[in-house]
Amino acid sequence: MTTKDIQRAMIVASSPSSPPRLLLAPVRAGRAVLDGGWWPRSWDPVAELPGLILALDGRFGPIRQVLLNSGAWNRRFGG
């Protein structure tokens, strides 16, 4: 993958439309960055990511980067 293949977007929301369906382990296992699962309600990153990022930010502090597989989402974003 080259730098040209990566799309970047800033998504800002004052509050999520609904709480994310997120399950995280109570403690990090070994060297794992995160251990858990997330089940979005749609394939729209603009609708789904603000709630996820706010939930992770509340638990782990500021989120610096989110990587997405752009082929897995219905909508193009960023740019």
Beta strands, then each sheet from edge to edge (+ up, - down):
strand 1: 22-24
strand 2: 36-38
sheet 1: 1+ 2-
end
